[in-house]
């Protein structure tokens, strides 16, 4: 039996039935959390001194495209049309399987280093079955928990954006499901990343949904971006067709209506916004206030590092600030002041949006997202000795206002240390970086670029 005790830490459990502790212990046995609370006598075990740390659940990114890792910062001055022309139009079709592998592997290493223990990897650059195999291989080799969202090819996505529609074959996804995803309690699970009614027909969407349900896997869709054109109301249309279910999640949702969020809540469906990217490239308004007003807690994902850092602490802050600012601007437009935050999003809800709520959005809420006995031991330690976290008098307020990926000292996934004392474990970081640079240069060359991109890491 493997037993680890995190001793005398400041505990942020994110479990309302347990609460938080200024000083307490977390005991892990064989990858499962068995005690969270006041001091416990664990008997024979490894003891980790957490007296200068904040112990909290690992962060969960409910919507992230890991395949963008080699394009970091490429769209900081772009809008969606620029992405369609560049990343999707030129680079997406040029991806080879080795690029998917190198980019995904680098993204996982960055996520673990940042305290992200779970991510929904929405992979829609699967230009061949070999591309999917490469992405899955990267996940299987490294220690993060993930949902692999098996998407369509970039060629199909471009066709759909131009108004053409075609059916997808999910035969290889079904084969992967049988080979790698037979057990529901494993670290890596499968979903289908579907284009949906924002991009294709009801007939094709119905077939895609049937394929996911025949495999017994959940599915995710992009909806409601960009705002501006007449809303497509895809969620309403799915509801009218009798297709909505608890096995569905919807990302962005910038123009989703209150009625659509009510439908999602009624059907147990999930929804995730991406506040950093949605604001940064002007995809649309934050839906979190509409979500909360219509029975759905806000959930945040980083989407892609092309226009955001990927730091989920930052994403929680952006989500909180954007919703509050939107409300303030609406009041100011009427000549009124904001006298209190009232029923605006709270700091705890913003942190739940990247922990407990995000775990539910990945269909993993019974396994991760909080420090709760019976859940798997996915947890992180933040250095409370770092000056930006002094003195942590208001624990949740301090983490939401001030924490960042640089404070992450230790990361455990499924009871195994993957980062400890600030150092990643079992990862040749230099090799991952070198492979990423090689893949980046190859991709830009294959995409028709010459000297636009730097040639050294």
C-alpha positions in Angstrom: 0.0 0.0 0.0 1.2 3.5 -0.9 0.4 6.2 1.6 1.3 9.9 1.6 0.4 12.5 4.2 0.5 16.2 3.4 1.1 17.5 6.9 0.1 20.8 8.4 -1.0 22.6 5.2 -3.4 25.4 4.6 -6.2 23.4 3.0 -8.6 24.7 0.4 -10.8 21.7 -0.2 -13.4 23.1 -2.6 -15.8 20.7 -0.9 -18.5 22.6 1.0 -19.2 19.6 3.2 -15.6 19.6 4.4 -14.6 23.3 4.4 -11.2 24.9 4.5 -8.6 24.6 7.2 -5.9 27.1 8.2 -3.9 24.1 9.3 -4.7 20.5 8.5 -3.7 17.2 6.9 -4.5 15.4 3.6 -3.9 11.6 3.6 -3.7 9.7 0.3 -3.7 5.9 0.1 -3.2 4.1 -3.2 -4.1 7.1 -5.2 -7.3 7.9 -3.2 -7.9 10.7 -0.8 -8.9 9.1 2.5 -8.7 12.0 5.0 -9.0 15.8 4.7 -9.1 17.8 7.9 -7.5 18.3 11.2 -4.3 16.5 12.2 -4.4 12.7 11.8 -2.0 9.9 12.9 -1.4 8.1 9.6 0.9 5.4 10.8 3.6 4.3 8.4 3.6 6.6 5.4 5.6 9.2 3.5 5.2 12.6 5.1 5.2 15.8 3.0 5.7 19.0 5.1 3.0 21.3 3.8 3.3 23.8 6.6 4.3 26.6 4.2 1.9 25.6 1.4 -1.7 25.9 0.3 -3.0 22.4 -0.5 -5.9 22.4 -3.0 -7.3 20.3 -5.8 -5.6 20.3 -9.1 -7.0 22.7 -11.7 -9.3 21.4 -14.4 -9.4 22.9 -17.9 -12.8 22.0 -19.3 -12.0 23.3 -22.8 -8.4 23.4 -24.2 -6.9 22.8 -27.7 -3.6 21.2 -26.8 -2.5 21.1 -30.5 -2.0 24.9 -30.5 1.0 24.6 -28.1 3.6 25.4 -30.8 1.7 28.5 -31.9 1.8 30.3 -28.5 1.0 34.0 -28.8 0.3 33.9 -32.5 -3.1 35.6 -32.3 -2.6 38.3 -29.7 -3.4 40.9 -32.3 -5.8 38.7 -34.3 -9.5 38.2 -34.6 -11.3 34.9 -35.6 -11.0 35.6 -39.4 -7.2 35.9 -39.0 -7.2 32.5 -37.3 -9.3 31.0 -40.1 -6.9 32.3 -42.7 -3.7 31.4 -40.9 -3.8 28.7 -38.3 -6.8 26.9 -39.9 -6.3 27.8 -43.6 -2.5 27.3 -43.9 -1.1 25.6 -40.8 -4.0 23.2 -39.9 -3.9 21.2 -43.1 -0.1 21.1 -42.9 0.0 19.2 -39.5 1.6 15.8 -39.7 1.2 13.2 -36.9 4.7 14.1 -35.4 3.5 17.7 -35.1 0.4 16.6 -33.1 2.6 14.5 -30.9 5.2 17.1 -30.2 2.6 19.9 -29.7 0.4 17.8 -27.5 3.3 16.6 -25.4 4.6 20.1 -24.8 1.1 21.3 -23.9 0.7 18.5 -21.3 4.1 19.3 -19.8 3.1 23.0 -19.6 -0.3 22.2 -18.0 1.2 19.9 -15.3 3.9 22.5 -14.6 1.0 25.1 -14.2 -1.0 22.9 -11.7 -3.5 21.7 -14.3 -4.1 18.0 -13.5 -7.1 17.5 -15.9 -7.9 18.9 -19.3 -10.5 18.3 -22.0 -8.3 18.1 -25.1 -10.5 19.3 -28.0 -8.4 18.0 -30.9 -9.8 19.1 -34.2 -6.7 18.7 -36.3 -7.1 15.0 -36.9 -6.2 15.0 -40.5 -5.8 11.2 -40.5 -6.1 8.3 -38.1 -2.4 8.6 -37.5 -2.9 12.1 -36.2 -5.3 10.8 -33.6 -2.9 8.0 -32.6 -0.1 10.5 -32.1 -2.3 12.7 -29.8 -3.3 9.7 -27.7 0.3 8.5 -27.5 1.4 11.8 -26.0 -1.3 11.5 -23.4 -0.5 7.9 -22.6 3.1 8.7 -22.1 2.6 11.6 -19.7 0.9 11.9 -16.3 -2.0 14.3 -16.7 -5.6 13.2 -16.5 -7.5 14.1 -19.7 -10.5 13.6 -21.9 -9.3 13.2 -25.5 -11.8 15.0 -27.7 -11.5 13.2 -31.0 -12.5 15.8 -33.7 -12.7 16.0 -37.4 -9.9 16.9 -39.9 -9.0 20.5 -40.5 -9.9 20.1 -44.2 -13.5 19.2 -43.1 -13.6 22.2 -40.8 -12.6 24.6 -43.5 -15.2 23.1 -45.9 -17.9 23.6 -43.3 -16.8 27.2 -42.7 -17.2 27.8 -46.4 -20.7 26.3 -46.5 -19.9 22.8 -47.6 -21.0 19.9 -45.5 -19.9 16.3 -45.4 -20.3 13.4 -43.1 -17.5 12.2 -40.8 -16.4 8.6 -40.3 -15.9 7.7 -36.7 -14.7 4.2 -37.4 -11.2 4.9 -36.2 -12.5 6.7 -33.1 -14.5 3.5 -32.3 -11.4 1.4 -32.8 -9.4 3.7 -30.4 -12.3 3.4 -27.9 -12.1 -0.4 -27.9 -8.3 -0.5 -27.7 -7.5 2.2 -25.2 -10.7 3.4 -23.5 -12.5 0.3 -22.4 -12.2 1.1 -18.7 -14.2 4.0 -17.4 -11.9 4.5 -14.3 -8.7 5.1 -16.2 -6.7 8.4 -16.3 -7.4 9.0 -20.0 -11.0 8.9 -21.3 -12.5 9.6 -24.7 -15.1 12.0 -26.1 -16.1 13.1 -29.6 -15.4 16.7 -30.5 -18.3 17.4 -33.0 -18.8 20.4 -35.3 -22.6 20.6 -34.5 -25.3 22.8 -35.8 -23.3 26.0 -35.9 -21.3 24.5 -38.7 -23.2 21.6 -40.4 -26.7 20.2 -40.9 -29.1 18.5 -38.5 -28.9 15.3 -40.5 -25.1 15.1 -40.1 -25.2 16.2 -36.5 -27.8 13.5 -35.7 -25.5 10.9 -37.2 -22.5 12.2 -35.2 -24.5 12.1 -32.0 -25.6 8.6 -32.8 -22.0 7.6 -33.3 -20.9 9.0 -29.9 -23.8 7.3 -28.1 -23.1 4.0 -29.9 -19.6 4.2 -28.5 -20.8 5.2 -25.1 -18.7 8.3 -25.0 -19.7 12.0 -24.3 -19.5 14.7 -26.9 -18.6 18.4 -27.1 -19.6 21.2 -29.5 -18.5 24.8 -30.3 -21.5 27.1 -30.2 -22.2 30.8 -30.2 -19.1 32.4 -31.7 -18.4 34.9 -33.0 -21.2 37.1 -31.9 -22.5 39.6 -34.4 -24.2 37.5 -37.1 -27.7 36.3 -36.4 -27.5 33.7 -33.6 -27.8 30.1 -34.9 -29.5 28.9 -31.8 -28.0 25.5 -32.1 -28.9 24.4 -28.6 -32.6 25.2 -29.1 -32.5 23.3 -32.4 -31.0 20.3 -30.7 -33.6 20.5 -28.0 -36.4 20.7 -30.6 -34.9 17.6 -32.3 -35.0 15.7 -29.1 -31.2 15.3 -29.1 -30.0 17.1 -26.0 -28.6 15.0 -23.2 -26.3 14.8 -20.1 -23.6 13.5 -22.4 -23.1 16.8 -24.1 -21.0 19.9 -23.4 -21.0 23.2 -25.2 -18.0 25.5 -25.4 -17.9 29.3 -25.7 -21.7 29.9 -25.8 -21.2 33.7 -26.2 -24.5 34.3 -27.9 -26.4 31.4 -26.1 -29.8 32.7 -24.9 -31.3 32.3 -21.4 -33.7 29.8 -22.8 -30.9 27.7 -24.2 -29.1 27.7 -20.8 -32.3 26.6 -19.2 -32.6 23.7 -21.6 -29.0 22.7 -20.9 -29.7 22.7 -17.1 -32.9 20.7 -17.6 -31.1 18.0 -19.6 -28.0 17.9 -17.4 -25.8 19.1 -20.3 -22.6 21.1 -19.6 -21.4 24.5 -20.8 -18.0 26.2 -20.7 -16.9 29.7 -21.5 -13.4 30.8 -22.4 -13.1 34.3 -21.0 -9.5 35.1 -22.0 -9.8 34.1 -25.7 -13.4 35.2 -26.0 -12.4 38.7 -24.9 -8.9 38.7 -26.5 -10.0 38.0 -30.1 -13.5 39.4 -29.7 -15.5 36.2 -30.0 -18.3 37.7 -27.9 -19.7 38.5 -24.5 -19.1 36.4 -21.4 -22.1 34.1 -20.9 -21.4 33.4 -17.2 -24.1 35.7 -15.8 -26.6 34.1 -18.1 -25.4 30.7 -17.1 -25.8 31.5 -13.4 -29.2 33.1 -13.8 -30.5 30.0 -15.6 -29.4 27.1 -13.5 -25.9 26.5 -14.6 -22.7 27.4 -12.6 -20.0 29.2 -14.6 -17.2 27.0 -16.0 -14.0 28.4 -17.5 -11.5 26.9 -20.0 -8.4 28.5 -21.5 -9.2 27.3 -25.0 -5.8 28.0 -26.7 -2.5 29.6 -25.9 -2.5 31.4 -29.3 -4.3 34.3 -27.5 -4.1 33.5 -23.7 -1.4 32.2 -21.3 -3.2 29.0 -20.5 -2.8 29.8 -16.8 -6.1 28.8 -15.2 -5.6 31.0 -12.2 -5.5 33.9 -14.7 -8.6 32.5 -16.5 -10.6 32.5 -13.2 -9.7 36.1 -12.6 -10.6 37.2 -16.2 -13.9 35.3 -15.9 -14.7 37.1 -12.7 -13.6 40.5 -13.9 -15.3 40.4 -17.2 -18.7 39.4 -15.8 -18.5 42.1 -13.1 -17.4 44.7 -15.6 -20.1 43.9 -18.1 -22.7 44.4 -15.3 -21.0 47.7 -14.2 -21.1 49.0 -17.8 -24.8 48.2 -18.1 -25.5 50.1 -14.9 -23.3 53.1 -15.9 -25.1 53.3 -19.3 -28.3 53.9 -17.3 -26.6 56.6 -15.2 -26.4 54.4 -12.1 -23.6 53.3 -9.9 -22.7 49.8 -8.7 -23.4 49.7 -5.0 -22.6 46.1 -4.4 -21.6 43.0 -6.3 -25.0 41.5 -5.2 -25.6 38.3 -7.2 -22.6 38.8 -9.4 -20.1 36.0 -9.7 -18.1 35.4 -6.4 -14.5 34.6 -6.0 -15.4 31.1 -4.8 -17.6 30.5 -7.9 -14.7 31.7 -10.1 -12.4 29.1 -8.4 -15.1 26.4 -8.7 -15.2 27.2 -12.4 -11.7 25.8 -12.8 -12.0 23.0 -10.2 -15.3 21.4 -9.1 -17.6 22.8 -11.9 -14.9 22.1 -14.5 -14.6 18.5 -13.3 -18.3 18.1 -13.8 -18.1 19.5 -17.3 -15.6 16.8 -18.1 -17.9 14.1 -16.6 -15.3 13.5 -13.8 -16.9 15.3 -10.9 -17.2 12.0 -9.0 -13.4 11.5 -9.3 -11.6 14.8 -9.2 -12.1 18.6 -8.7 -12.1 18.7 -4.9 -10.2 17.4 -1.9 -12.9 14.9 -0.9 -12.4 11.4 0.7 -13.1 8.8 -1.9 -11.9 10.9 -4.8 -8.7 10.4 -6.7 -5.7 12.2 -5.4 -5.3 15.0 -8.0 -3.9 17.9 -5.9 -1.4 20.7 -6.0 0.6 22.6 -3.4 1.1 26.4 -3.8 4.1 28.0 -2.1 2.5 30.2 0.6 6.0 31.6 1.1 5.9 33.4 -2.2 5.4 37.1 -1.7 2.3 37.4 -3.9 0.4 35.0 -1.6 1.3 36.7 1.7 -0.4 36.4 4.2 -3.4 34.5 2.7 -5.8 35.9 5.4 -8.7 35.4 3.0 -7.8 32.1 1.5 -10.1 32.0 -1.5 -9.7 35.7 -2.2 -5.9 35.4 -2.2 -5.8 32.5 -4.6 -8.3 34.0 -7.0 -6.8 37.5 -6.9 -3.1 36.7 -6.8 -2.1 33.1 -7.5 -0.4 32.1 -10.7 1.3 29.1 -12.3 4.6 30.2 -10.8 3.4 29.4 -7.3 2.8 25.8 -8.1 5.4 23.8 -6.2 4.1 20.2 -6.2 1.6 18.4 -8.4 0.1 14.9 -7.8 -2.1 13.1 -10.3 -3.9 9.9 -9.3 -1.7 9.6 -6.3 1.6 9.9 -8.2 3.9 12.9 -8.0 4.4 14.5 -11.4 6.0 17.7 -10.0 7.8 18.1 -6.7 9.7 20.9 -5.1 9.3 22.9 -8.3 10.7 20.2 -10.6 8.8 18.1 -13.1 9.3 14.3 -12.5 10.0 11.8 -15.3 10.1 14.4 -18.0 13.1 15.4 -20.2 12.0 19.0 -20.4 14.9 20.0 -22.7 14.0 17.2 -25.1 10.3 18.2 -25.1 11.2 21.8 -25.8 13.6 20.8 -28.6 11.0 18.5 -30.2 8.4 21.4 -30.0 10.8 23.8 -31.8 11.6 21.2 -34.5 7.9 20.5 -35.1 7.1 24.2 -35.2 9.7 24.9 -37.8 8.5 21.9 -39.9 4.9 23.0 -39.6 5.5 26.6 -40.8 7.7 25.3 -43.6 5.0 22.9 -44.7 2.4 25.6 -44.4 4.2 27.7 -46.9 6.1 30.2 -44.6 9.7 31.2 -45.0 11.4 33.5 -42.6 8.4 34.8 -40.7 8.8 32.6 -37.6 12.0 32.4 -35.5 14.1 29.3 -36.1 15.4 28.7 -32.6 13.4 27.9 -29.4 
